[in-house]
């Protein structure tokens, strides 16, 4: 699934159809997510971005087609085989999905308690290290309600990273965040990719974020019911002649400014938006 000189594909989607009964949302989806890339699933509201993510992690079953992790079919795998593959995956949900009655340390500890044989002391230590990695040292014993929305995103990211995943999925990570906090989260995601070598799959309609962090992408179109473009978002912005692609990537007042990407202010690991 690779050619000479290309990074290997971590995830391969082949001829995927997303459907609910007789209603076909998307058809004929073909793409590869390559190792170490930030891969963006973009499109307008209702185009099926989050639905595609759920198919890629097994929360929904495709009407047709397959998803491969490396060279293994995830779609055709047994439940036990799927669970083994998913242990190499972390997911940051749109609404964080933190347990409100648990401290940040306790939230991050959950996957470690479920999937490892670490002692309670070691679980707490790993959880604290993951929180420190996302800039939340000193907040280990806080409840989610006691911290800001941006900090909750970071805590959820720490939990998603608990098992040292090969791939991190993000479902609309900037949802509910102000532009400054969203930019800092983008910077953190890139720092984690660069320092840990993690592959990122990001569902987003946030134009500034897409153009700033994306290495590769697909654009889902609700009218065409398929992907109408793929490639580096900036390359699509610069060279696509499809009016639908250009309209999406230059929409509103964001377009020209977003093409330059959000500003970079240096490392943000220690910041707490």
C-alpha positions in Angstrom: 0.0 0.0 0.0 3.0 2.2 -0.3 5.4 3.1 -3.1 9.1 3.8 -2.9 10.0 6.9 -1.0 6.5 7.4 0.6 5.8 7.2 4.2 3.9 4.0 5.1 0.1 4.1 5.4 -1.1 3.8 8.9 -4.8 3.7 7.9 -6.2 2.9 4.5 -9.8 3.4 3.5 -11.0 1.6 0.4 -14.3 2.3 -1.4 -16.2 3.1 1.8 -19.9 3.8 1.8 -21.5 5.5 4.8 -25.2 4.8 5.0 -28.1 4.7 7.4 -30.5 2.2 6.0 -31.4 3.2 2.5 -30.0 6.7 2.9 -26.5 7.0 1.5 -24.5 9.8 3.1 -21.1 9.3 1.4 -19.9 6.7 -1.2 -16.7 5.7 -2.8 -14.3 7.1 -0.2 -10.7 6.2 -0.9 -7.7 7.6 1.0 -4.6 6.8 3.0 -3.4 8.3 6.3 0.4 8.3 6.3 2.6 7.8 9.2 3.4 11.1 11.1 1.0 13.2 9.1 -1.8 15.5 10.3 -4.7 14.2 8.1 -7.7 16.5 8.0 -11.3 15.3 7.3 -13.0 18.5 6.2 -16.3 19.6 4.9 -19.4 21.6 5.7 -21.9 20.9 8.4 -23.8 17.6 7.8 -21.3 16.3 5.3 -20.4 13.2 7.4 -17.0 14.1 8.8 -17.7 12.8 12.3 -19.6 9.8 10.8 -16.6 8.9 8.8 -14.4 9.1 11.9 -16.8 6.7 13.7 -16.6 4.3 10.9 -12.8 4.4 11.1 -12.8 3.4 14.8 -15.6 0.8 14.6 -18.4 2.7 16.2 -20.4 2.4 13.0 -20.2 -0.3 10.3 -19.8 0.6 6.7 -22.5 -0.3 4.1 -19.7 -1.2 1.7 -15.9 -1.0 1.7 -13.1 -1.6 4.2 -10.8 0.2 6.6 -7.3 -1.2 7.1 -4.9 -0.5 10.0 -1.5 -1.0 8.5 -2.1 -4.1 6.3 -4.8 -5.7 8.5 -8.5 -5.3 7.7 -10.2 -3.6 10.6 -13.6 -4.0 9.0 -13.3 -7.8 8.7 -11.5 -8.3 12.0 -13.1 -10.2 14.9 -14.1 -8.2 18.0 -11.0 -9.4 19.9 -8.7 -8.4 16.9 -10.4 -5.0 16.7 -9.8 -4.4 20.4 -6.1 -5.2 19.9 -5.9 -2.7 17.0 -7.8 0.0 18.9 -5.3 -0.1 21.8 -3.0 1.7 19.5 -5.6 4.5 19.0 -6.6 7.4 21.1 -9.7 9.6 20.5 -10.4 13.1 21.6 -14.2 13.6 21.4 -15.8 16.9 20.5 -17.3 17.3 24.0 -14.3 15.9 25.8 -16.3 13.1 27.6 -14.5 13.6 30.9 -16.2 12.1 34.0 -17.4 15.1 35.9 -17.1 13.4 39.3 -13.5 12.3 38.8 -10.3 14.4 39.1 -8.1 14.9 36.0 -5.7 12.2 37.3 -8.6 9.8 37.8 -9.9 10.5 34.3 -6.6 9.9 32.7 -6.1 6.7 34.8 -9.2 5.0 33.4 -7.6 3.4 30.2 -4.5 2.5 32.2 -6.5 0.6 34.8 -8.6 -1.1 32.0 -5.8 -2.1 29.6 -2.6 -2.5 31.6 -1.2 -4.4 34.6 0.4 -1.4 36.2 0.1 -0.9 40.0 -2.2 1.8 41.3 0.9 3.9 42.2 2.3 3.5 38.6 -1.0 4.3 37.1 -1.2 7.6 39.0 2.4 8.4 38.0 1.8 7.8 34.3 -1.4 9.8 34.5 0.4 12.8 36.1 3.1 12.6 33.4 0.5 12.7 30.6 -1.1 15.7 32.2 2.3 17.4 32.5 2.9 16.7 28.8 -0.2 18.7 27.9 0.6 21.6 30.3 -1.6 20.6 33.2 1.1 20.1 35.9 -0.5 21.3 39.1 -4.0 20.6 38.1 -4.0 16.8 38.7 -6.5 16.9 41.5 -9.0 19.4 39.9 -12.4 18.3 38.7 -13.3 19.1 35.1 -15.8 21.8 36.3 -13.0 23.6 38.0 -10.9 24.3 34.9 -11.5 26.2 31.6 -12.8 24.7 28.4 -9.3 24.8 26.8 -7.9 23.0 29.8 -10.6 20.3 29.6 -9.6 19.7 26.0 -6.0 19.2 27.2 -7.1 16.8 29.9 -9.1 14.8 27.4 -6.0 14.8 25.2 -3.9 13.5 28.1 -6.4 10.6 28.5 -6.4 9.9 24.8 -2.6 9.6 25.0 -2.6 7.4 28.1 -1.7 4.2 26.2 0.9 5.8 23.9 -1.3 5.5 20.8 0.1 5.3 17.3 -2.8 7.3 16.0 -4.8 10.1 17.7 -8.3 11.0 16.4 -9.7 14.5 17.0 -13.4 15.2 16.5 -13.8 19.0 16.0 -11.1 19.9 18.6 -11.6 23.6 18.3 -15.4 23.3 19.0 -16.4 25.7 21.8 -13.0 27.3 22.0 -12.1 31.0 21.4 -9.6 31.7 18.6 -6.6 32.1 20.9 -7.2 28.9 22.8 -7.9 27.0 19.5 -4.6 28.2 18.1 -2.8 27.0 21.2 -4.4 23.6 21.0 -3.3 23.4 17.3 0.3 24.2 18.4 0.1 21.6 21.1 -1.1 19.0 18.6 1.8 19.7 16.3 4.3 19.6 19.2 3.0 16.2 20.2 3.2 14.9 16.6 6.7 16.2 16.3 8.0 15.0 19.7 6.2 11.6 19.9 5.8 10.7 16.2 2.1 10.3 16.5 -0.2 10.3 13.5 -3.2 12.7 13.8 -6.6 12.4 12.1 -8.5 15.6 12.6 -12.2 16.2 11.8 -12.6 20.0 11.3 -14.4 22.8 9.5 -12.2 25.4 11.2 -10.4 27.0 8.2 -7.5 28.6 10.1 -6.7 25.3 11.8 -7.0 23.3 8.6 -4.6 25.5 6.7 -2.2 25.7 9.7 -1.7 22.1 10.7 -2.8 19.9 7.9 -0.4 17.8 5.9 -3.0 15.9 3.9 -6.8 16.0 3.7 -10.0 15.0 2.0 -13.0 17.3 1.4 -16.4 15.8 1.8 -19.2 17.4 -0.2 -22.8 16.8 1.0 -24.3 17.4 -2.5 -21.9 15.1 -4.4 -22.1 12.6 -1.5 -18.4 11.8 -1.9 -14.9 13.3 -1.5 -14.4 16.0 -4.1 -10.8 16.7 -3.4 -7.7 15.4 -1.6 -4.2 16.6 -0.8 -2.4 19.2 1.2 -4.9 21.9 2.2 -2.7 24.7 1.1 -2.0 23.1 -2.2 -5.7 22.7 -2.8 -6.2 26.4 -1.9 -3.5 27.5 -4.3 -4.2 25.2 -7.3 -7.7 23.6 -7.2 -9.9 24.8 -10.1 -13.0 23.2 -8.6 -15.2 26.1 -7.5 -16.6 24.0 -4.6 -13.1 23.5 -3.2 -12.2 27.1 -3.6 -15.4 28.2 -2.0 -14.9 26.0 1.0 -11.2 27.1 1.5 -11.9 30.8 1.0 -15.3 31.2 2.7 -16.1 34.3 4.7 -13.6 36.8 5.9 -11.4 34.0 7.2 -10.0 33.0 3.8 -7.0 35.2 3.1 -6.0 35.5 6.7 -6.3 31.8 7.3 -4.1 31.0 4.4 -1.2 32.4 6.4 -2.2 30.3 9.3 -2.4 31.3 13.0 0.7 33.0 14.4 3.3 31.0 16.2 4.4 32.2 19.6 6.8 29.5 20.6 6.2 26.4 22.7 2.9 26.1 24.5 3.3 23.0 26.6 3.3 25.0 29.8 0.3 27.2 29.0 -3.1 26.7 30.4 -5.7 28.5 28.3 
